[in-house]
Amino acid sequence: MPARRDYSAVGPFFIYLILSCLFFGRGLVGHLSDRYVGIGTDPGLFIFFFEWWRYVFTHHVNPFYTYLQWAPSGANLAWATCIPLFGVCAIPLTATLGPIATFNLMVMLCPALAAWTAFLLCRYLSSSFWAALMGGYAFGFSPYMLAHLLGHLTVLMMFPAPLMVLVTLRRLNEEISARKFAITLTILIVVLFLCWPEAVATSTLFGGTALAIAMWTAPEWRARLRGLVAPLLCAYVASAIILSPYLYYFFAFGQPAFPGGLRPLVSVHPLSFLIPSPTILLGLISRFRELSGGSHIYETGAYIALPLLLIVVSFARTHWHQWQARLMVTMLVVVCVASIGSTLRIGGRRPLPMPWALVSHLPLMDKALPARFSIYGFLILAIILSLWLSDDAVRQSLRTIGVCGVVLFTLPNLSSIFWRTPVDTPAYFSTGEFKHYIASGDNVLILPYSQDGNSNIWQAATGFYFRMAGGYLGQPPIPNAYLPYFPIVYNLYNLADFPLAGEMLKMLLVQKQVKAVVIADEGANLWRNTARPGPQFPQATQLDADERTTINALFATLGVAPLRIGGVTYYRVPLERMDAYKNADPGPLEARITSIQLGTLIHAAEHYVAAGHPLADLNPVEVQRLGLLPPRWISGVAVHDLRAPIQNGLVLTSIANGDVLVGVIGTHEVLNDLVGSYRSYAKQIELSPLIQTAAWAESTRWILLLAFDHAQLASVAVKMPQG
């Protein structure tokens, strides 16, 4: 009998795994190492980390700090999504098949693992194999999982969560001892932390909320519920001790900068609960695609299928007298409300405060992204679905219709092309040609830069032969050691021009000891978010003419001839001729750059107004089009909305009373000095931190805004230099 029970538990895992391979792996047949599941550059981040964990054990380096990216200072990996559990367990696969194939296999494994552990929980609660099988599917192949399959491997690693609920229920029902409960929960907390640290914090919050609601709604169970507290505390203390080396790097070096404007963007709009995204087959309907716009495609996983909603309503009406049902429905509402975030904006109205604002500033919670709370909602939905399907009071025909409806309304996008991307590694790296031009351990600057391209994959493909003066580790893309060179680093992302760019470039190259620059300009992807209707969708493009012109002009300042080979343009950096920049302070140079930009903007605005152009059309793109700004200041990757008043850190627009608003983005010190220079000319001056930006690269910057009426604008243009 036990053997039969074990077989019935293992069988569903292979069913889910086959489904995962059919849905997401068909496009990888015969291409396991030259295609990857997902879109954009986030998959490259995890490909890097699979190779990183193999590198850790073969080179005996600190696993929580790397000097391979953002060299020579390196980066702390504790706050990165470095997947230590999967990375270590997959070392044999990585060594045999390579990091790309390993990544693909792990991505397809995650939905199956999550579905299987949810199946175990649902079978425990429903005592029905088929109902639990459907519940597991609803969790492991939920819209949440489908959305994050496109880029976020670590967010897919939620398989410990159902087991944490299962072991808690078994202790509550006194099927296991307090000691066994504490030990098992300790293991699960450690496993979850090594998959996705944020999930430990959020699962603790929502688990604690569920425990509090249960104590309030079920007086007869309070004694047992209170009995969970001591072993729970023991489990958390024990897991903290086990994880102490990781936690040391997690907290000892401070937290990375986090843009205040990112959380609202990674929150759920109420309409998103009802509208499927293109990751769902129904989401391909054009009207749904238009309505699901706003969020990034990775964060469109909150959709709850209509049949599933109807099942929840039916279950609640039938079982509301049971405290367990009231708890689940209440927690579903709590999770949905929390996933909306701290504020709710409807149309152009003033944002409404939401309950999540009460906890969003707590330690660790200030890093949590509300849209990702949906995973807990889908776990609740999976349980409710399995209980409803196993309820003999529900007609069999109705249950059959419910299953068909849930499957049909949540069926993944069936296009194999949708789920995979060809690897774009240039021949320069894939054939080993780079070894003729780069020495082992050299620091190299690669374009497309950081998360705008796939340099993570290219570096991993070489076995980390070289270091990079840049990189993408899932953290703010300009670490503290590179912030003094912000203008040039920011523009390596944007590929736009700015004054004195060559001087700032030389400072960066010399002071970071960059030996070579490699520009992948044939076949390599530059990833941009599309402007088409629907969610923001990363699209692989090539460098355009303006971007190529900017790059060529920038690196021509090095005074060396480029070499075109293997699909890249290679520059040897003549460090021996650039000693004058070795000890130069980039701060005064940034002050000069910002001053020139602001002065040029003011003169451009004055010429625009004097020529009688419409104030309603005043913006950086229009002013540059008229030739009032230097070419390519407003261009490049960062330009999306051509009418936006802020472009590439430059502000130019008119306000309601007809005044002109001019501004720049920079450090507080530099902008504060500029305030003194313009105080007597401007009608109004505002200097504030740039807390509402969604661009991580700008999250440490401030913004200076100067308002002028037309007379003041003409006066300041005469009295202040252009730059």
N, C-alpha and C positions, 0 to 999 in steps of 0.2 A: 504493500500500500504506500509506504513512504517513497519508494522508487518511482511509482506511478505519479505521485504528486510532484516530485522533482521534475519528471519529464514534462508534465503539463505546464510547469513554470518556465522551463527552458525553451520549449517550442515557440512560444510567442516572440521571443527575442529574434529568432531566425526569420520569422514572418516579417517583423518590422525591418530587419536588416535588408531582406530582399526588396521590400517596398522602397526603402531608402535608395538602394542601388538603382532600381528601375526609375524612380522619379528624378534623381539627381545625378546618377552616374552613367547614364547611357551615352552621353557625349564624351566620356573619358575612355571608352573602349579602344584600346590600342594607342591611347594618348595619355596614359596615367602620369607621365613626367613632363609633357609639353603642353598640357592644359591644366587649369585649376578650377575648382568649384568656386563661384563667386564673381563679383565684379569690383572694379576699383582697385585701390592699393592696399586695403586692409587685409586681404588674404596674404599678400606678400609679407606683412608683419608677422603672421604666424608661421609662414614658411621659414622666415629668418629664425624664429625661436626654436623650431624643430632642429635646425642645424646648430643653433647656439647650444642646446643641451648636449648634443653629441660632442661639440667643441669643448664644453666645460670638462667633460670626463677624459677627453684625449689630451687636453692641454693643461689640466689641473688649475683652472682659474676660478676666481670668485664667481659663483653663479648669480649673485645679486648685483653685480656691477660690471659693466662692459666698457672697454676702451676701443671697441671696434667701430662705434658710431659716435658722432660729435667729438672726435679725437682732436687733440690729445687728452682733453679733460675727461671724456667719457660720460656715462649716464648711469644713474641709479635705476635698477630694473624692478625694484620692489613695487613701485607704483605703475609699472607697465603691465600689460596683459601677457605675461611671459609663460603662461601655461606649464608650470613646473611638473605637475603630475603626468599629463599626457606627454610632455617633452621627454621626461626621463624614461617612462614606460615604452616609448616608441623608439628609443635609441637603436635597437637592433634593426627596426624597419628603416630608420633614417640612414644607417650605415650601409644597408643593403640596397634599398630602392632610391634613396635620395630624399631631400626634404619636401619636394613638390609632391611626389607620389604619396609620401607619408601624410602630408596635409590632406590630400584628397581622401585617403582612406579614413582618417580621423573625422573629417567632416561628415562623411556618410555614416560613420558609426554613431555619432552623437544623437540624431533623432531616434535611432533604434534603441540606444541605451535609455534615453529619457522615456520613451514609450514603454519599455519593458519594466522599469522601476515603477512607473505609474500603473501599469498592469498589476504588479504585485500588490500595490496599495488598494486598487479598486477591487481585486479579487478578494482581499481580506475583508473589505467592507460589504461587498455585494454577494459574496459566495457563489458567483456565477462566472464561469470561464468566459463565455461569449460576451457578456456585458462588460467584464473587465478588459477583454481584448479591445472592445470598441473604446472604452475609457482611455486605455493606454494610447491608442491611435490619436484620439482627440487631443491628448497632451503632447505627444512626441512629434506630431505632424500638424501642430496648431499654427495659425497664422503668425504667431510670435516666432516660432522656430523657423518657419519658411523665410520670413524677412531677414533674420540674422544669419541664415545659411549663406547669404550673399556676401558676407564679410566678417562676421564676428564669431569666430570659433569659440572663444572663451565664454560668450554669452549662451552658447548652445550646451555648455557642460552643466546642465541643471539636473542630471540624473540622481545626485544625492538627495535632492529636496523631497521627492516622494518617500524615500526611505526614512528620512528624518521624521516625517509625519507618521509613517507606519510603525516605527519603533516606539514613538511616543504613545500611540494608540494601544499598542500591546502592553506597555507599562500601565497605562490608565486602566486597562482591563485586567491587570494583575496576572498577565501571562508570562511576564519575565520579571526578574528581581530588579530592585533599584540599582544594584551594582552592575548587572549586565546592561541595563538601560544606559547608565552613565558611560560605560566603556564603549558601547556601540555608538552612542551619540558623539562621543569624543572622536572616534574614527571618522564618522560622517562629516563632522565639522571640519576636521583637518583636510579631508578629501575635497570638500566644497571650497575651502579657502585656497587650496592648491590648484583649483580649477578657475575660480572666479571670486576673489576676495570680497568684492562688493556684495555678492549674494549672501555672504555670511551676515553682514550688517543688516541688509534688508529683510532676510528671512527671519532674523532675530526680532526685528521690529514687528513684522506682521504676525509672527508666531506668538510674540508676547501680547499683541493686541487680541489675537484669537483666544489666548488663555484668559485674559481679563474678561472678555465678553462671555466666555463659557462659565466663569465663576459667577457672573452676574445673572445669567439666564438659567443656570442649572444648580439651584441650591443643594439638591440632593447629591451632587457630584463634587461639591466644594472640597470635602476632605481629601478625596483622591487627587483632585486638581492641585491642591496645596502640596500634596506629597510629591508632585513632579518638581517642585522648585529646587529642593536641595540637590538631587542628582543632576538637574539642569545646570546649576551653578558649578557643580564639580566637573561636569563635562566641559564647560567653557574655560574653567581654570586649567584643566589638564590640557586642553587643546592649545591654550595660550603658551603653556610651558613647552609643548612639543614644537610649536611654531616660533618659539622665541628668536632663533637666528633670523628668520624671515621678518618678524615683527620689528627687530632692531633696525634693519634697513628701511622698514616701512615708515618708522617714525623718527629715527635719529637724525636724518638729514633734511627734515622738513617736508612739507607737502608741495607738489608742483603747482604752478599757477593754474587757475581754473577760471575760464571766462564766465562772468555772471549771466551773459546772454545765451549760453548754451542750453541751460536747463529748460527755459521756455520753448526752445526749438525742438528739444527732445522730450516733449510732453504730448499727451494725447488730446486732440480736439474731440469734443463729444461726437461729432459726426463720424469720426474714424472708427467708432465702435460698430457702425452700421455699414460702412462702405469698404468693400474688399479692395486691396491693392493689386498691382499686376503680378505679385507672387502667387495669387490665387487665380484659378482659371476664370472664375466669374469677373475678376478684376480687369480682364482684358476688354470687357465691354466699354466702349468709348466713354459713355456717360459716367460710369464708375471711375474710370481713369482720371477724368477731369475733376471729379468731386474729391478724389483722394490726394489732391495736390497739397503742397506746403511742407510736409515732413520729408526727410531723407528716406529713400527706399528701405534702408536698413531698419528704420524705426516705424514701420507701418504695420506692426504686428498686433494691434489691439482689436482687430475686427472680430466680432462675435456673430456667427452665422444665425440667421433668423430661426431655423429649426432648433438650434441650441437654446436660443432665448425662450422659445415657446416651451421647450422641455423644462427649463428652469421655472417658468411660471406654473406649469402643471405640477411639478414636483413640490413647489412651495405651497400651492393651494392644498395639496393632498396631505402634506406632512408638516404643516406649520405648527401643529400641536407638539411636535418633537423638538427638543432643544437643539439636537444636532442639526436639524434642517434649518432652524432659525439662525444658528451659528454660521452655517455655510453661506446662506443667502446674504446675511449681514456682512460677512467678510468679503463676499464678492462685490458688494456695493462699496465697502471701504477701499478695496484695491482699485476699483474703477475710478473712484473719486480721487484717490491719491495719485493715480497715473495722469490725471489732468494737470498736476503740478501746483505751484503756489498761487497762480492766478489764472483766470479764465477770461479770454478776450473774445467777444462776439462782435463781428463786424468792426466798425471804427469806434466802438464805445470804449469807455474807460475800463481797464481790466478789473475784474471782480476778484477779491481775495478768496482763496480756497483753503481748506483745512491743512493741506500739506505744508503751508507756510509756517505752521506752528512747530514743525520738526525739521524743516529743510536746512536750518542753520546749525543743527547739532553736529558734533564730530562724526565724520564719515558720511552722514546723511547729506552733507553739503556737496558731496561728490556724486551722489546717486542721481541717476537720470530717470525721471518719473515714467517715461514710456516703457521702461523695462520692468516695471512692476507687473505688467500684464501677465507675465509668466505665472505668478501666483493665482491670478484670476483663472487661467486656463487649467491649473491643477484642480481648483475647486470645481470648475465646469466638468472636468473629466470624472470626478467623483460623483457629481450629481447625475451625469449622463449614465454612468454604470449602475447607480442605484435605481434610476428610473427604468432602465432596461431590464433590471432584475425584479421589478415589482410585478407580481402576478395580478395585481389589481388593474394594471394597464393592459388593454387588449393587445393580443399578439400582432394583429394587423397594424395597430397604431405604433407599436414598437418597431415594426419593420419599416414603416414609413419614416419614422424618426431617424433610424440608422441611415436609410438611403438619403434623406434630406441633409443630414450632417455631412455625410461623405460628399455629396454633390456640391454643397455650398462651400466646402473647405478644400476641395480637390486642388492640389498644387498646379501651377502653370505646367502644362505637359510638354512644352518646347524644351528639348535638350539644349538648344543653343542658349536659351535664357539663363541657364544655370552655370554655364562654364565660359572661360575666357582663355584664349591661346596665350601661352607664355611668349613674351616679346624680348627675350634676352638677345642682345646684339652678338653677332659672330665674334666680335672682338673679345667678349668674355667667354662665350660657349666653346670656342675653339682653342682657348689658351693663348691667343695672340697677345693678350695683355702682359704676359710675363716677359716679353721682349722690351717693354717700355716702362713697367712698374716693378720696383723691387718689393720683395716680401715685407709687409709691415708698413709700406709707404702710406701716407695720408693723402687721399684722393678726393677731389670735389667732383661730383657727378650731377649732370643735368639730363632729364628733368629731375628737379630737386626734391628730396625727401618724399612726402606723401603725394606729390604731384606725379611721381613716376614709380617704376618698379626696381629702383636701385637696391632695395632690400633683397629681392630675389637674385639679382645679379651678383651681389656680394656673397650670398649664401652659396650660389652655384660654384663659386671659386674656392669654397672651403675656407672663407674668411682670409684669403691671401693678403688682402689690403685692408686698411682702415678707411673710414669716410669722414670728411669734414661736413657732416650732416647726417641725415638718417631719419627713420620713422619708427618710434618705439611705442606708439599709442599714447604718448604724453604730449604736453605743449611743445610745438615743433621748434621753438627757439629756447634752449635751456639757458640757465643763468650765465654760463661761461661764454655764450655767444651773444648775449644781449648787448654788450657794448658795441657790437657791429650790426645792430638791428637794421639800419637802412639797407645795407647790402644783402644781408641774409633774407630779409623780407622780400626784397626784389629778385632774389634768386627763385623764390616761389612765384612771384607775380610776373617776372620777365618784362618789366617795364623799366623805363630809364629814370634817372634822377640826377641832380647836379653833383659833380665831384665823385661820381660812382667809381671811376677808375682808381682814385686815391683810396677810397674805403675798401675796395677789393684788394688792393695790394697790402693794406694793413692786415686784413683777415688772412690772406694767404701766407704772409710772412710770420705772423704771430701764432698761427696754428700749424706752421710748418707743412703746408700743403705742397706736395712735390709734383702733382699732375692734376689737370682738369680734363675730364672726359665728358663730351656732349653726345649723347645717343640721339642721332638725328636721322636714322633710316629704319623705319619700321617699329621703333620703340614708342610706347604709348605715353602720351601726356593726358592725364585724366582730368576731365572737367565735369561739373554738374550741368546737365542739360537744362534748357529753358523751355522744353516742350510741356504740354499740359500733363498734369499728374505729379507724382512725387519727384523730388530731386533724384536724378538717376545718373551715376557716374558713367561717362561715355569716353571711350578711348579715341583720342584725336592725335593729330600731328602738330608740330610747331608751325605757326602761321608765319607769313612774310615779315610782319612787324616784330614778332618774337625772335626770329632768326637775325634780323637786322640789329636788334638790341643786343643779343648775345655776341654777335660778331664785333660790334663796336666796343662792348665792354671788355672782351678778352684781347682785343687788338691793343689795348693799353699796356699789355704785358710786354709788347715788343718782340714776340717770338712768332715764327710762322707755324700755323696749325698743320697737323698731319691727319689726313683722312684715310682711315683704314678700318675694315671690319664693321662698317655701319656706324662708326663714331668719328667725331672730330677730337683729336688729342692735342693738348697743349702741355709742353713741359714748362713748369713754372721756374723762371730763372732766379731762384732765391739768392744766388751769389751776387746778383746785381741790385738787390733790394734791401740791403742792410739799413738804409736810412729809415725804413718803416718798422724796424724790429722793436724799438722802444717808444714809438709814437703813440700818443694818447688818442684813441678814437673819439673821446668825448667832445673836445673842441671842434673836430671835423663834423660831427653830427650836428653841433650847434650851428655851424656855417651852412650846412645843407638845409636845415629846417628854416633858417632865416632867409635863405635864397628862395626856397619854395613859397614861403608866406609872402615875401615881397613881390615875387613874380605873379602870384595869384591876385594880389591887390591891384597891380598894374593891369593885369588882364581884365579884371572886373571893371576897372575904371574905363578902359577902352571899349568894352562891351556896352556899358551904359551910355557913354558919350556917343557911340555910333547909333544909338536908338534901337538896339535889338530888343526883342520882347523879354521882359523880366521873367515871365513865366517859363521861358526856355533856358534860363541861366543855370548851367550845371557844368562840371568839368569837361565832360565829353564834347558838349556843344562849343565851349570856349576853345578847346584844342582844335576842333574841326575848322573854326574860323581863323586858325593860325595865331591865336593870341597866347598860346602856351607852346613851349618847345615840343617838338614831335616825340611821341612815344612816352611822355610822362603819364598819359592816361591811356593805357592799353594793357595788353597782356592777360594773364590767366584770371586775375581778380575782377575784371570788368564783366558784370553780368547784366545789370539793368542800366541801359545807356542813358537814362534820365536821372539816375540816382545822384543826390547831392554830394555823396562821399565816394571818392574813387582813389584807390592806391594811397590812402592816408591824406588826401587833399579834399577840402570842403569848399564848395562854391554854390550858392543858391540865393534866391530872394525870399523874403518872408512877407507875411500878410500885409504889413503896412507899407510895403514898397522898399524897405531897407535891404541892403545887401549883406549876406552872411558869408564871411570868409574864415577858413580855419585850417589847421594842420594837426596831425597826430604825432606825438613824440614823447620823450621822457618829461617828467615833472620839472626837473631842473632846467632843461633847455627851454621849455615853454614858459616857465615862470620868469625867466630872463626876458623873453619876448614881450610878456605882459607889460613890463616896465617901459619898454621902447614904444609901445603903442597906446599906453594908457590915456595920454592926452588927446588922442585923435579919435578913438572909437566911441561910439554912442553907448555900447554895452560890451563887456568882456566877461566871458565865462571860461574858467579852467576847471576841468573835472576829470575824474578817472573814467576810463573807457570801459565801464562795467557792463554795458549792454551789447558788446560785440560778440558775435558767435565765432570770430576768428581767433583761434588760440594764439596765433603769432602776435596779435595786438592786445592780448589780455593784460599785459603789464604796462600798457601805454596810457597816456592822458590825451585829452583833446582840448585844444584852444579854439574858441569861437569868438570872432570879432564882428560886431554889427555896426554898419556905417549907413548914414543917410547919404544921399547923392553928393551933397556939398562936402561932407567929411571925407567921402571916398576920393573926390577930386583933390582935396587938400593933402591927404596923406600920400597920394600917388606922386605929388609934386615934392613933398618934403622928405619922404623916406626913399632910400635906394631900392632899386629893383632886385639887387642881389649881386 
